[in-house]
Amino acid sequence: MAIAMTATKRKPVRSTRKPAGATPAAGGMTLIELLVSITILIVMILAFSTILVQSQRFIQVAQATRRSFSVAATISRIIRNDVRQASQNGFLAIATPTDDSPPRLILTTAGASRSLLIDANGTGTLVCYGLCDNKVGEDKKVLWRPRWVLWKFNPDGPASVVQSDVLNMDFGAVQSMARVQDPNNADTMNMIVDWAQGLNPSFTLPPTEIGHIEELWQVLAPDCSNLSITWTDGTAQDSNSLNWYGVDHQDTRRGPIIRCGNPAIETDVGAGYRALWTHHDQTIWPKAIKIRFTIADKNMPKEFRRRGDKSGLDYEVICNLGQ
């Protein structure tokens, strides 16, 4: 009897041994990959921080420039309005106590005028421009612009007495004043110029008390410096340059500033400078007034720094008289 033999097919056995040189399956980052990733992240953070800092700086400079332009535009508009209204029936003066001190512009306007502080209507105004101290910082100056209404509230009192923003004189009194000292007339225009030139108020900006706020009618701009006031008679050095007269000891980059030397215009005040125009001779009045000033801002970059740590932008206003 034959026994049938059946052959069973054996399944191949897979080897569990890994071939030589095989790498393990990816289950994390190697140390080199981690270091490269951290380096790239640091570079991106530094680049982003630099862009952010530069953007913030650009925004600060843009905002400071915009504030400066806005203040300068307002100042320019007020100056032009005052100079345009300057009356040749009154007087105009540019004066400095010394050659090294900032100048002041003093002028009169004619016509109906109203006090800002009290119930008074005048026949003109006396306007002054100059630099005064800011009590908040020794290096800070205030662009001072008082506007006194000409209204005689005390017939027996001196002309230089002030009540709020009212000066104890009317425009008719200005017209009756002599240009120089007259034995028959003690009131002279030089006296009023001396009075306005001698005033040296100081302000607290920003204000901290009610009294400080009440003084703001005299303030045109805080933190202003390098005030220069010159004038021209319309004569020219050449086809591109006018003759400008006065005292400008701070900046002569835009052409020389010369003294006129005309006794009918410039009066002797010792070491200082004074040019005075009155209604006694209206033919010699200046054709234009040029006022330069700097508005400071701590956010201005170093490129705008002109003198030491003082930052700011320079502005120039040229005003034709009567226009």
C-alpha positions, 0 to 999 in steps of 0.5 A: 500500500503506497503512502501518498506524500504531499509536499507543503509549501513553506512561507519565506521568512523575512529577515528582521536584521537591518541592512548595514548603513540604514538610518533610523526612521524620522521621529524628531530633529537632530541637534544640527537641525535644531541649531539651524532653526534657532539661528534662522529664527534669531535672524528673523527676529532681529530683522523684524525688530530693526524694521519695527524700531525704524518704523517707530522712529520714522513715525516720531519724526513725521509727527514732530515735523508735522507739528512743527510745520503746523505751528510754523504755518500758524506763526507765519499767518499771524506775523503776516497779518500783523505786518500787513496791518502796520500803520505808517501813521504810527510807528515801527521799530526793530530794537536790541539792547545789545548786539548779542541779544535777540531783537524785538519787533514793535509796531502799531496798527490803526483801526477798531480793535477789541480786548481779549480779556476785558470789555474794551474797544480801542482805536488801534493796537501795539504789537511786539515780537521777541523771545522770553524765558520759559521757567520750565527749562533754562534752555527753552525760550518762548516766542512772545507776542503781546497785543495791547489794545490802544484805549486810554482808560486813565486820562491822567495816567502814563501811556505805559500803564497796562490793564490786562491787554489794554495800554493806556493810550489811544492811536491819536496819542501815538500820532501826536508823539514826537520822534525824538525828545522834544522840550515841549512834548515829553511823550516820544515814540522812543519812550514807548519803544524803550518801554516795550524793549525793557519788558522781560516776562517769563512764562511757565509752559506747560502751565501748572496754575490758573495764573499761568494759563491767564498769561497765554494770550502773550505766547505765540509758540513755546520752545522757540529760539534763534529769532532774527528780524531784519528789513529791506528797503528794496535795494539789491546787491545784485539781480538775485540778492536784496540788501537786508539790514539789522543785527543778525549775529547768529546766522549769516549763511543766507547773505550778509546782514548790514547796518543801514547807517541812516540817522533818519532810521537808525537811532543811537542806543549805545551798543545795541541796535534800533531802527525806528520808522515814524509817520514823520517820514513815510517815504523811508519805511521798509519794503519788507520785514524778514523774520527767522526762527527755529521751532525745537522738538526733542523727537527731531533726528540728529540731522536737524540739530543745529547748535549742540543738542538743540533740535529743530527746524528753521523757518523764514517769513518775509512780509511786505508792509501793507500787503 
